[in-house]
Amino acid sequence: MSWFRRPTPEYINITGPQTKAMKDRIPKDLWHKCRKCSTMTLRKEFEANLSVCPACQRHERLTAADRIAQLVDKGTFVEMHANLAASDPLQFEDKRKYSEYIEASRKKTGLNDSLVCGKGNIGEVPTALAVMDFNFMGGSMGSVLGEKVTRAMELALEENIPCIAITATGGARMQEGILSLMQMAKTSILCAKMEEKGVPFISILSDPSTAGVMASFASLGDLIIAEPGAYVGFAGKRVIEQTIKQPLPANFQTSEFQRDHGFVDIVCPRAEMRATLIRILRMMTGRPALAPEATPVAAMEPPAKD
């Protein structure tokens, strides 16, 4: 037994002239810290793992561009209607004007709104895509998002190709009031038209997928796929508990809970998502399965614009 032991500090402070040089030498985004288990991973390794924590398998949120790059055949995606941008018909203002929120999100994301739509191939199957980006005002659904989802579905109807919607959203954009809520009915009508015409519609739920979006087109897919651990539901757990005066299960409103209760068809890890979609799309469109060596590579590059 050692009588004397030097205590190991939890943190080591680096002082002196080397500090600034070290700070300049170490990139700010060198490491990624998992929000769930706090595991530190080199960002390059984290991104190579499709932004999934190697320790606890938490699926981090992706930008719309990253999502498209992971799923679509390289060089095939063309973005459409990128110039659509929200106006401010209600002249909404709380802490800031609605127009200021929009401008801040544009600078942050480089997008005009919270959804990217277009057309690309997945496993050589032409597909209409509507991909949400949570970084733009929480992926909220305003009039522009509703219009772009509608146009993606109209493209699918016109060309008789499958449509995939990937959600990451806190729900309707209340700064647009009833104009936002009208998008629920608008997109649901297109879902009904696609069902009537036999055009496949796949809904992919990522974290989070909630409220007005979940209560409209996101829950109306012919097939509903969710990423592991995604928050999927309508109202918040605490609100429901206060309403029904009963405690809810710990895993309530997770993608696994929704699958076990029949709302979600498949919980699919991100690493398997592209291969799963290729099999499903080729089956839905009557194409033969691709041999593994014939599977096209994913994009992993910024999507082209029309």
N, C-alpha and C positions, 0 to 999 in steps of 0.2 A: 504493500500500500504506500502510495506517495503522500508524504506529509504536506508537501507544498505543491500546489498546482496552479498554474497561471490560468485565470478564467479566460475563456474564448469569447470575445465580444460578438454580439449578434451581427453588428455592422462594423466595418472598418472604414474609418474616415481617412481619406487621402488628402494630405495637405502639402503645401509647398509649390515650387515653380512647375512641377510636373503635372499638376492637376489640369490646367487649361490645355496643355498639349495632349493629354490623354483624352479629354473630352472631345477635342477636335478630331482625334484619331478614331474614336469609336462611334460608328453611326448610331443615330437615335433609334432606328427601327431594326437594330441588329437581332434583337430577341423578341419573341412573342410569349406573353404570359396568359395562360389559359384562365378564363373567367370562372371556370367551375372548380378545377383542382389546383390552380396556381402553378402548374408545371411550366418551367421555362424551356422554350425550344428555339433553336436558331430559326430565324424567319425563313431562310431559304429552305430548310428542311420542312418547316410547317407548311409552306406553300407547295412544296413538292408532294406533300401528303394531302393535297387538295383542301388545305385549311381545316384539317381535322386534328384534334389533339391526339398525339400518339399514346398518351397515358390513359385518359379517361374516355376517348372517342367522342368528345364534344364536337359537334359540327358548327364551326364559326360561320357567321353570316358572310355571304359573298356579294360583291357588286354584280350588277346585271351583266357587265362585260365579262367578268370572270366566269359567271355561270354559263354564258353562251360559249365561251372558249373551251370549257370542260366537256360540253355536250355535242357541239355541232362539228360536222366534218370540216376539216381545214379548208379555208378559202371559199366556203359556200354561203356564208351568212351575209345577207344584205339588209341593212336596217331601213325601215320605211317610216315615213311621217315623223321624222326626228325634229322637224321644225314646229310641231304643234306645242303651244305654250299656254299656260293658264292666264286668264284675265282676272280682274277683281270686280265683278259686277255688283257685289254687295258692299263694296268699300269697307271690308271687315278690318277691325283694329282691336287689339287687346294691349299687350305690352308694346307691340310693334304693329305696323301695318302688314296686312297679308302679302302685299307686293314685296315688302322687305324680307319676309320669310322666304318667298320664292327666289328672290335674287341671291340670298345667302346660300340656299341649297344649290342653285345653279353654279355658283362659284366653287362650292365644296365638291360637287360630283361631276361637273362638266355636262350634265344632262339638262334638258328643258323641263322634264317632269319625272315622275317616279316609276315610269315603265318604258322599256325598250321593246319595240315590236318589229317584226320583219319575217324573212323567209330564209330557210337554210336546210341543208340535208343532214339527217341523222341516220347513219348506216345506209347512205345512198337513198333514203326516203325523203322526198321534198316535204317540208313541214312548216306550217305557220307557227310563229312563236310570239308569246307575250310574256316578258320577263320583268318582274318588279325589282326595284332597288330600294332597300330599306333606308339607305343613307339620304334619300331625298324625302324630307319631311315624314320619316317613319313609314315610307311606302304607302302613304295615305292615298285613297281613291277619290280624286276630284273629277271634274268633267273631262279633262284631257286623258287621264288614265282610262276612264270608261270608254271614251271615243277610240282610243288606240286598241283596247281589247276588242271592241266591236269590229274595228277594221281588220284585225288579225283573223277574227272568226269569219268575216265576210270574204276575205281572201281564201280561207279554207273552203268555204262553200262554193266560191266561184271556180276554183281550180280542182275541187274534189280531193283535197289533201288533208291529212290530219292536222289538228291544232293542239298545241301544248301551252298551257298557262302555268307559270311558276310564280307562286305568291310568297311575299315577305312583307307583311303589312300590319299596321295597327288598326286598319279599318277605314271608314269613310273620313273625308277631309271636311271637318266641321266649319272651316272658314268659308266654305262654299254653300253651307246650309242645304236646302232642299235640292239644289242643283247636284250636289254630291250624292244624296240619297237616291235620286232618280237614276243614277248609273247602275244601281242594283237591279232595277227592273229592265233597263236597257240591255245589259249584258245577259240577263237571264232569258230574255226573248231570243237572243241569238243562240244560246245553248239549246233552246227548244227547237229552233230551225235546224240546227246541226243534227239533233237527234232524229228529226223528221226525215231529213235527207240521207241519214246513215253515214254522216261524216264523223270520223272518230275525234273525240275531245278528251284529252288527258290533263288532269289537274295534278300538279306537283306542289306539295305543301312544305315550305321550309320555315324556319323559326324567325319570327312568329307568323301565324296565319290566323287572323282573328276578325271579329266584328262584322262590318258591312260587307267586306270582301268574302269572308267565310260564309256569310248568309246569302250570297248570290252565286256568281259563276264558279268560285273555288270549290264549292260543294256539289256542283252539278256535272262533274266529269263522268264519262263512261267508265273511266278508271281513275281512282284517286290514290296517288302515291305520296308518302311522306318520308322525310328524312328522320333518322333516329333522334329522339329527344326533343323534337320540335314542339313548340307551344301551339296547340291547335284547339280553337274553341271560339265561342262568341263573347259572352261577358266574362269578366275576371272571376277567378275562384273566390276571392273574398266577397265580392258583390253577391255571388250566388249563395254562399254560406249565410250571409246576412239576410237574404231573401227567404230561403227555405228553413232557416234556423237549425241546420244540421251540418255536422262536419263532413268534409269530402275526402276521398282517398288522396294519399300523398302524391300519387302519379296522375291525378285528375288533369285532363286536358293536355296530356302528352300524346304524341303520335302513337305510342304503343298502347295507351289506354283506348284511344279512338279505334285502333285496329281490333283490339280484343272485344270491343262492343259494336263492331260491324260498320263503323263510319268510314274507316280507311281500309283500302284493299291490300296495300303492300307498304311495309316499312322497309325502305331500301337504303343501305349505306351509300354515301356519295361515291366511293370508289367503284361501286357496282352499278351506279345509276345509268351511265351511258350504255353499257352492255345490255342492261335490262330494257331500256327504251328501244334499242335497236331490235331486240327480239320481239317486243310487243308491237312496234310500228310495222315491222315486216309481216307479222302475223295478221294484224288488222287490215293491211292493204293487200293481202294475198300474195306477198312475195316470198320466195323460198328463203330459208335461213342462210345467213352468211357463214362461211367457214371462218374460224378464228383468224387465220392468216390473211383473209380477204377483207377484214374489217378496216374501214378507213380510219385514219388518225383524227383526233379532235383538233379543233382550231388552234387554241392557245396563242391567239393573236388578236389585236383589236378588230372588231367587226367593221366591214365596209359599209358605207352609207349609199343610199340611192341618190 
